[in-house]
Amino acid sequence: MDDLDIDDIFENMSSDKKRVNGKRKGNRVELELCKLLTKHFKKEFSRSVGSGNRWSQVTSMPAHARDSFIGDLCCPEGFKWVIECKGGYDNDVDFSSVLDGGCARLDEFIEQSTHDAEQSGRKPIILWKRSRKPWIFIAKNTDISVSNFDYSFVYRDWNIGTLEKLLSSTNEKFWFEI
């Protein structure tokens, strides 16, 4: 019995879930959104250089550079919206908190988007992709009406609905200065 070498199959098992590389996931989600918007509008969208980390540097830039760096995506010229792109956060937003006193994570998204809109002079929109779920938008109810949506909801003074429905129910003039 002493000469048996038995592997402990439980030794390397862990109850911890595999860690997600947030930066890599964010980059992947931003690229996915760029492809979706480029295909829909037939105009090029790309990730901003240093996406999300240039807030303090943007205010002193000339207008043409500032417009390129504010928000998570570089949008085509004349695009009316500054995009805050979010991916994941699946466990950070639950409807119990949304309906009972607010949700810190949604408030954080809104704060980021509002700040970028103030810096750029464009309208704020948050485009969010939860894992294995369709894209949703979060936008001020003064900017986007969801009256023709079958399903949507309001959080504070922001409307939330599916991006697919928003894209299919709006025209180029809604998105671009023409």
N, C-alpha and C positions, 0 to 999 in steps of 0.2 A: 504494500500500500504506500510506502514512503517514496517509491520511485515513480509514482504517477504524477504527471504534470497536468493539472486541470486549470483551464482558463476560467477566470471569474467573468462571466458575461455581463454581470451587472456593474462591474467596476467603472466602465466608461459611460454608463448611462447617466443622464442628468434630467431632472424634471424641468430645467430651464429651457425655454423656447429658443430657437436659433435667433441670434441678434440680427436685426435689420440694419444695413448701412444706410442711414437716412439721407446722406448726401447723394449717394449713388441712386437711391430710389427717387429722390427729388429730380435729379438730372434726367432719369429715364421717363418720368411722368411729364416733365417739361418738353422733352423731345417728342413724346407721343402726342401731346397737345399741339405742338408746332405742326406736325404732319397732318393732324386732323383739320386744323384751321387753314393751312396751306391748300389742302385738297378742296375744302369747302369754298374758300374765297378765290382760289386760283391766283393768290398773291403770296409772296414769301413771308413766313413767320420764322423767327429763330430765337434761340435762347440768348438772353442778355449776358454779356461778359460779366462774370462775377455775380450772377443773379442773386439778388437778395442781400448783398453785403456792401452796397455802395451808398446807402442812405445819407451818411454824413458827408460824403464827398460830392454829391450831386448838386447841392445848392449853389456852389460856386462855379459850376460849369456853364459854358455858353448854351443857349437854348437848344441848338441842334444836337449837341452831345447829351444834354440832360434828357431830352426826349427819347434818346436811344437807350439810356441806362436805367431809367425809372421803370419799375415793374419787372416781372420775371421773364417777359418775352419782348423782343424787338419786333414791333409790328410794322406793317407797311405804312407808308406816308399817308396821312389823312385819317388814320384809324382813330376813332373817337374815344376809345376805351384804354385804360391802363389795366393790365391783367396781372392778378395775383394768382399764381398756380399752386395748388396744394395736392399732395398725393398721400394717401394713407389716412392716418389719424383715426382709424376705424374704432378704436376703443375710447377716444377722447370726446366724442359727441354722442350723447344718448338723449332720447326724447324726453325722458323724465326731467333731466336738468334743463332742457330747452323750454319745457312747459312750466317749470317751477323755479323761477328766479334767474333764468338765463344760463348761458353756457360759456365758461371762460375761454375755451378754445375757439368757438365761433366769434366771440368778442375780440380775440387776438387777431383772427383773420381779417375781421372788419376794420380794426385799427390799422393794420398794415396797409390794407387796400385804400382806406381813407387818406392816410398819410401820402401814399404814392399819388393819389388823385390830386391832392392839394399841391404837391410839388410839380406835377406835370400839366395841370389844367385840363386833364381829361377825366372822363367818367370812370368811377371805380367798378370793377367786376372781379369776382373771385370765381375761378373755375377749379372744381375739386373732383378728384377721382379717388373714390374709396376702392379698396382692393376688390377686384372682381365685380364691380358695380359700374353702372353708366356714369358718365360725366354729369355733374350738376353745376348750376350757376347760382351765385348769390350776388344780388345787385339791389341797389336802392330802389324802393318802389316808385320814386319819382322819375327814375330812368327807364324802368322796365315794368310794363303792366302784364300781369299773368291772367287777365280776365278770360282769354281764350284757351287757357290751359285746362285740361281735364283734372290734373293733379298738380298742386303746388302748395306752399305754405308761406306764411309771413313770420319772420323773426325780427322783433323790434320794428324798424322801418325798412327792412330789407326783404325782398322776395326771393324765394328759393324754388327752383324747378329743374327740369332736365335740360341740359345743353342741347340735346338733339331737337327737342321741341322748339327751343328758342331759335336755333339756326333755321329750322324749317318754316317758322312763322314770321320771319323778319326778312327785309330786303337789304340791299347794299347801302341804301341811304341811312338806314338805322345804324349801321356799323361805321360808315365812312363819311367824311366831309366831302361832299360832291359839288 
